[in-house]
Structure formats: C-alpha cells, structure tokens
C-alpha cells in the first residue's frame, strides 16, 4: 500500500442481509491519479463508494469492517456531510437533482451566495437574500470546466438526460475543497461525443491534482482514461494493475472470470409477417426528448432499432406510444388504433415497456422481487390469482408468483438472495434485469425496450441481449429497441431508425456503414436515402 496516497482502503469488508458484498478490499489513490474501478453488477463497486461517502445504508446496517485513511489519517464518515467536509465528492449513478430548480440552483444548492437582511439577522441564515447573479456566475464557471454548453437558467426537468449528468458533475467540482472525485457510471447516459468531452474534462481535473475514481462498464473508456485499473469480482480485488498494454478483453476476462466474446451480428436473411405496428405523425411532449413528427412501421417478428443522439427524441417515442407522456398522432397495433395517453390501454392490447428510468418508472423499490416480476401480469391478465367461492373473490397465488420469479432469476442470472429480497437491495444492473423479467412475464406481442443495457456490465449485457434475441426467436415477440449505443443496435436489429430533431432522419440496414449512420445523426441523409424509408 503506497505511503504517499491521498486515499487508502485497508481490508474493507461489508455484508448486507446475510450476504457478503465486500471481502478484504484494499487499494489506494494518489492525488492527481485516475483509478478505473470495474466489475460486474453486484461485484461491490457501489457499496464500496457508499462506504467511502458515509451513506445512510451503510451506517444503518451496522457499518463496515476495515479502515479508510485520508492523507495517512484514519477516518470514519458517519454521513455524506462528513465526506464532503473532507474533500470527497460523489456523483451517483442515479440522478439526485431537484427537477423544479434550474441548473445554477442545483449546482449551488445549500452553498448559495447570500447577504444578511433584517429578517435573517433576527430569525437566522435561512432568511438571507440570495445573490442570484453570483449563483449564476458560479454555475457558469463550473460548467465551463467541463467544456459543455448548458444554460445555467434552464430548469432541470426540461433538460436532455446528458445535460443532467453534466449538471451533477458541475455541482461536485464547484465545491471549493474537492480533493477526490468519485464518478459512478458518469457516461452511461451520455452519447459517444458527450462522453469524449467528459473524459477530456476528467483528465484536466486530474492534472490539477484532484484524485479520481472512475467507475464504468464502458471498458474502452477505462483503457483510454485510467492510470491504474482495479478489478472487483464477487467483492474481492482480482487485479490492481498499472494501465500499461491492458486491453478491453483483458479487463472483461478479469471481471467475469471467463473469456467474453463480442456480440455477433444477427443474420439479415430473416422472414417477417405483415406490419404489426404502424405509427403515423406521432408527436410527444417529453421534457428534453420532444418528438415532432414520426412515422414508421414494424413487421411481426422483427427487432426494430431506434437510435440517435441524446435529446433528439428517441426516448420520447416509446414513452408516447405507451401513454406515459402527452402525445398525438395515430398508433395502430394489428390495424386497431391504440388510445394515447392511456398506459392501461397499451398494456391491455398486448404491449409491454421497459423504461430507461428503472427506478422512477420500472420498479417497486420497497417490494419483493417476486412482487415486482409478477405484478404486471397480475394486473393486466389476472395471472397468479386463485379464485374462491365459485369466483366470488380472488387472492394472490404467492407460490406461483415466487415460482415465476425464480424462473426469471435463473434465466437472467440475477444476483440476489432469492425472490423475497426487495428490489432496492439489488445493484443497478440487476434491477434492470428485474424490469426485463416483469415485461417478459406479460408475454407481450410487442415489447418496447428503452436503453436495456444502460449501466450493465459486459457479462450481464450479453445475457440481456441474448435473452431478448431468444424471446424474439422462440416466442416470436416483436421488439422495438431504443439505445444510445449504435453497435448494440447493429448487433441486434433488423432495421435501425435514426431520430434527429424529433423526426426520423432515415432507416438503415444494420450492415450499413458507420459513416451512413453518422450522417443521419448529423441531419444529413446519405445519398440514396429517401423519405420513403421512414414509413
């Protein structure tokens, strides 16, 4: 263990609910060093960061074993405020912004520039007058460090998802005493171009002497950015190695304990039925993802991809079709019109949706896994219910619910203690698998999946994509897949629509060149691409 390190962890261990999450973890971070921390979902990365930041879930569950040292001095943080005071800042995997506040207000939250007045002199600091221009200037300065253009006055709820992530990071680097910045999956919601901007900004922060712990499932970013790579597997440090001649394949193998191959492109020689879904002139009013005029059709048995840059509208399409946002236009399923702005109607016609917002829309966090998985099918189809007194009343069939949950836990390799565990206790990637399981349990004719592998490690990603392909092949489920990762769409889909400025710029075959996709994303259709391709 290095003596000149800013942060040292020695033999840190932690158990939750009888399950060991971390076991004897030791590593260090020097000032100005970028340490890439990687591991499968459930490997213990987020728990380790919660320990470092004094999060309530660690304290309320009995703390941890081992020790943390800052500049050689042993520390124990009882709350995040203790960690902040010590110069540690954490950007969480899930957003923690206040939607009704603007960017500047979020960046300066609880640290606002203010002046005394008569009321504050008598009743205390909370009644001081805010210095709005100073708050704006502070936000402008922090955002400028990230080399992005964000209006400090824009309301968070109206931002595209990428700008929300940059605002989160700007808030943390605006603190005066930041010495260690922990980034938990900061690029998961960013496009490739936005991620490149952020990686460049992180290198600049490190050059100013700030220590960085960078957690990411995008292994090429780890290779490009980190000075040193720490690999966690099942709560243990497997590798702690300088980033010299380390490949993505090396890291993937260390993470999962086996060789992980790349996804193979699906065969394009596939036959499909008639159109199952037709969308005509769809508009959707979704903050940050407005859809203006979208028309396309999807054939029975097809996997249809939708891609595009952040904030261009691709996420608005499934949310509009499924009735989660204000929308208009015409949506037909098997020739029958689907009422918009009515989620129940969409589900009742045989559609299912896996949202990109797994915590806000996808999960019942305080409920058991079997309840999360079976609830949708119970509500929509009356499944997992037992009739009594000649059908006079029905009660839940808990045994059947647990059985179906266990089936999906096995099929999707969900890391948990069993069907009774609550959803909030799982890692982010395993929570995503629960969302998929609930959708599969509905046995839909049409499945819309938005960002299915966001925040999922390389091993779990293959399981998820293989499972989607299997449901499409074996059950004949038609799938619409929305993703920010173009290569993921090209490996899975039969056709891919690119959304630009709220409309479909064109639809391409997956074998089309990256340059053709790039032109569509830039709003310049490749030669030979006609508007007819968009219907």
N, C-alpha and C positions, 0 to 999 in steps of 0.2 A: 504494500500500500504506500503510495507516494506521500512524502512528508510535506511537499510544497503545494499540495492540492487545496483548493478552496473548500470543496465538499468531500467528505469521506463517509461511506457507509460500511459498517463492520458487522457481519453476521446478523443481518436483519431478517427476522422471521415473523410470519403472521398467519393466523388461522381464522377462518370465518365459519361459524355454524358446523364445526367439527371437520372442516376441510382445510388442509394446509395449502395456503396460497403462495407463500414465500418461505424459503428454507435456506438460512445462512447466506444471504446475499451480501456481497462485499465488492465495491468498486469506488473509484474516485473521479473527480472532475477538477481540472485546473482552471484558473482564471484565463479567459480567452480561448478555451478549448471547446470544441463541439463534439459531444459524445452522442453517437447514434444508438438509441436503445430499441431493440427489436425483439419480437417474439410472437408466437401465435396468440389469438384471442384466448384469454384465460391463463396466459403464462405468468401473469402477475405484474405487468407493467403499470397499469393504472393504480393498483393497490400500493405499489412502491411509491408512486408520486403522491398519493393521498397521505402516506406516512410522512413524506418529506414536507408536505404542506400543512400538516396538522388538521386534516379534515375530520369532521364530526363522526363519520362512520368508523374511523379508526379508534378515536377516543372512547366512543360509546360501547365499543365491542371489546374493551379491555386493553387497548394499546398494542404494543408490539415488543418483540424481543430484539436484542442487539442495540446498536448505538449509531447516532449521527454526529458528525463533527464538522463545524464550520471554522475555517482558519485554525484548526487544531483544538478548538474548544468544544466539548461535548454539549449538545443542545437537545431539548425535547420540546416540541411545539404542541401546545395544548389547543391551539386554534389557528386558523389561517392568518389572523391578525399578527400573531407571533412570528409567523414565517415572513410576512410582508415587512414587518419591522426589521427583520434580519437581512433583508435584501433579496428574498426569494419571490419570484413571480411565476404563476402557473396559468397557462392558457388551456382550459379544459377542452376535452373532446366535444362536449355538448355546449351550446351557446349559453352564456349567462348574462346577456344584455337585457335591458329593460325596453320592451318593444315601443312604448309610447314616448320615450326620450329620444332626442336626436343624438348624432354621433358624438358631438362635443360634450354633451351632458353625461353620456355613458363613460367617456374617456376620463372625465374629471370627477366621477361620482365619489362622494364623501371626501373629496380633496379640492372642492371648488374654491376659487379665489373669491373673497368676500370682504366687506368692510363693516365695521360696527355702526349701529344706529341707536337711537334712544330705546327702541324695543329690545334689541339684543343686549344692551347694557343692563337692562332691568331683568329680562327673562332668559338670557343666555344666548349662546352662539347660534342656535338653530334659527334665530330670527334675524341674523345678519343679512345685509344686502348683497346679492350675488353680483360679481363683476363679469357681466356676460361677454364683453369683448376680450377680457383676459382668458376666459374659459375657451373661447373660440380660438384664440391665438395658440394656446397650449395644445389644443387638438390639432391644429394645422401643423405645428412643429412635430408632433408625434407621428402624424400620418406621413409627413414628408420623409421621415426616416425610413419608411417602408417603400418609398418611391412609387406610391399609388395616388390616384386622383379620386378623393372622396369629399363631397360637400359636407363640412362639419355640421351643417344645419339640417341635413336630411334625417327624417325620422327612421329609426331602425326597422320598424315594421314594413317600410317601403323600400328597403334595400334589397338588392340581389344577395344571395347567400354568400358569395365570395367577399363582398364588401363587409358583411357582418363579421367574417373571420378576421379581416384586416383591422376592423374596429376593435375587436377583442385584443389583438396583439398590440395595437397602438395604446390601448388603456394600460397595459402592463409596462411597456417601455417608457411611458410618460412618468412613471414613478422615479423620484429623484435618486433613490438609493439602490436601484436594481443591480445586483451582483451575479445572480443566477436566474436564467430564464428557462422555464420548463415548457416545452411545446408538445402537447399530446394530440397527435394526428392533425397538425395545422393545415395540411394541404388536402385533406380528404374531401373537402367541399369546393376546392379550387380547380379551375381549368388548368391545362398544362402551362399556358402563358402566364397565368396568375401565380402558379406555383414557382415558376422560374424567377419571377420578380421577388417573391418572398424569400427564396433560397439566397438570392443575391443580398437581400437586406439582412438576413441572418448572419452571413459571412461578415458583413460590415459591422454588425453589433459585436461579434466575437473579436474583431480587430480592435475594438475599443476597450477590450478587457472583460467583457461580460461572458461568464461561463454559460454554456448552452447544453441542455439535454433535449435532444430531438427524437421524438417517438413517431415512427411512420411505418405503414405497411407498404409504402411505395419504395421498394428496396433500391431502385436506381437513384432515388434522392439521397438515401443513406450513403451509397457509394460515392456520389458526387459531392456531398457536403461534409461528412463526418471526418474528424481527425482520428477518432477511435470508435470502435464498434463493440457494444456489449450485447450479447445474445442471451435472452431468458428462455428457458424451456421448463414447463411444469414447476415454476417457482424457483428454479436453480439457475445460476450463471453457468452457461455452457461454454461461452467464449468471451474473452476480454482482450481485444486484439487491435493493434495499430492498423489503420486503414491503408495498407500498402499491398497492392496487387490482389485485393479482395474483390471477388465477383459477386454479382447478384445471385448466381447459382450457389456459390459457397454459403452465403447468408441463409438462403432458403433451406438448404440442406441442414445447416446447424439448427435452424429454428424448429423444424418438424422432425428431425432425426431420420430423414429418408430423402431420397432424391425426388425433387419436384420438377416435373416436366412442364413445358409451356402448353397452353391450350391449343389443340389442333383446330384448324378451321373446318367448319361444318361443310358437308357436301352441298353443292348448289343444285345437284340433279335430284330435286325433290318435287313431288307432285302435290298439288293442293286442291281443295274443293272450291266452291263458289265463295263469293265475298261473305264473310261473317259479320264484319263491322264496316259501316260506312259513316264517315264524318264529313259534314258539309258546312263550310263557312262558320266554323266554331270560333267563338271569341270567349275569352276567360279573363276575368278581373282578379288576378292573383298578385298581391304585392311583390314586386321585384321580378315577376315572371309572366308579364301580361301577354296574352295570346290575342292576336288581332283578326286573323282570317286564315283558318287552317282547314284543308280538305284532304282526305286520304281514305283509302280502303285497305282492309286486312283480310286475307283469304283464310278459310278454315285450315287449321293445321300449321299455319305459318308462324315463324318468330319474326316479328316486325320491330325493327330498332328505331329509336328516336334519339338523336344526338344534337349537339350544338354547344356553343359557348354559354357560360353562366349568365343568367339574366336575360337570355334571348327568348324564353318562353317554353322551353321543352318540358319543364316541370309543371307548367300550367295546364298542359294538355290532359294528362291523366287526372289531375285534381278537378278539372272542369267536367270531364266525362263522368267521373264518379260522384259528382254533385257536391264536392267539398268547397267550391268557390262559385261566386256568381258567374253565370255563363249563358250563352245563347248560341243559336245555330241549330243544326239538325244532327242527331246521332241515331243511327239505325243499327239494331242487332238482329240479324236474320230477317231483315226487312221491317221489323217493328220499331217504332220510334221509342226512344228512352227519354223519360222526363228528366230534364236537367235540374240542378239544384235540389236533388232528392236522392240522397245516398241509399235509402232503403229500396227505392225503385231499381236502382242499378244493381244492387246485390240480389234482389228477387228475380231478376231476369237472367242470372247465371254468370254475372261478372264478379271478379274479386280484385282487390287492390292492395299492394304492399307499398306503403308510403315511404318517401325519402326521410320523413320525420318519424323515426321509430318510437321515440319517447313521447312526443306530443300527440301523435295520431295512432301509432301502431300498437301500443302496449297498455295493458292494465298493470302498472308497475307494482302495485301492492298486492296483486292477486297471484295465485299459484300458476305454474306453467301449464298444468292441465286445464285450468280455467281459461287461460289466455288462448290456448290452442283450440279448445272445443267451443268456446263461447259464440263465435261467429256462426258456425254450423248449427248450433242450437237455436240461435236467434232467427236465422234465415230459413232453415229447413226443418226445424223442430227435431233435430237429431239429438241423441243422448238424453232422451226423456222417456220415462216409464209412465204408462197410463194405468190409473187405478179407478176402481168402481165403474167399470164399463166406459172409461174415458172421461169420466166426470171431472177429474183433475189429473195433472201430471206433475211428476217430480224428477229432478235430475238423476240420471244414471251415473253416479260417481265412478263406479267400476269401469264402465265403458269409456268415460272421459279420461280416466287415468291410463287405460289401455291404448287409446289412440295417441295420447301424449307420449307414452313410452315408445310407440312405433316411430313417431317423428323424431324423438330424441335419438333413437338408434340410427335412423336413416340419414339424419343431418349431422350426426356426430356432435350433438350439443353437449357442451361441458357443463354438468350440473350435478347436484346430489340426488336428483330424482324429480318426478312430476310434481311433488308437493312444494318444491323450492319456489320462492317468489321471483317474479321477473326482474325486480330491481336489484337482485343479488347477482345477476349474471353480468359478464363483460359485454361491451357494446356489440362485438361480433356475434356472440351467442344470442343476444337479444334480437339481432337481425334475423337469425335463423328461426327464432320463435315466431316472428312476423310472417316469414315464409310458410312455416308449418300451419299457422292459422288459415292462411289463404288456400293452401293445398287441401285442408280439411273441408273446405267449402265445395271441393270438386267442381270448380268453375269451368264453363265452356271457354271463357275469355279471361285471362289473367293479365292484369297490368302491374308491372313491377318497376318501381322507380328507384334508381341507384341501388340495386340489390347487393352490391359488394362494397359499398362505402364503409370504410373503417374496418374491413375484414382482412385478416392476414392471408398470405399466399396459399397456405394449405386449405383454409376454410373457403377461400374464394373458389378454388377448384371444386370443392364439394357442392357449393351452392350452384355454380354454373352447370355442373354435371347433373345435378338434381333437376334443374329447370329443363335441361335438354331431355332428360329421361321422361319427365311428365309430358313434354311436348310429343315425344316419340311414342311412348307406350299408351298414354291416356288420350292422346290426340288433342290435348289442351292447346288452344291458340294463345300466343303470348305476345304482348306488346312490352318491349323492354326499353326503358329510358335510362341512359347512362352518360356520364361525363367522360368516360374512358372509351375512346374510339376503337382501340384494339380489342377491347372486350366485346363491343358491338360487332366488329368484323369477324370475331371468332364464333359468335353465337347466331347471328341473324341471317335471314334470307334476303331481306332488303333493309336499307337504312335511310330514314328521312333525316335531313339536317334542317334544324329550325334556326332562322335568323330574323331578328326584329319582329317576333311574334307571328311569323308565317313560315311555311315550308319552302326553303330555297330550292330543294330538289330531292329526289330519291335515287340512291345508287345501289348497285350490287356490292356485296361485301368485298369482292375481289378488285374493285376499283382502286386506283392508286391513292395514296395519302394526299397527293397534290390536288386531286379532284375533290376530296372531302374538304381540304383546306380552303379551296376556292369558294365552295358553298358556304363554309363558316364565315368567310370574309364578305359574303354577299355578292360574289361574282360567279355565276353558274359556269361550269366548264363548257367548252364547245360541244354542242350536240345534246346538251341537257335542255329539255323542253319543259314548259309549264305543265304539259300533259302528264309528266312523271309525278306530279304532285297530287294526282287524283286517284 
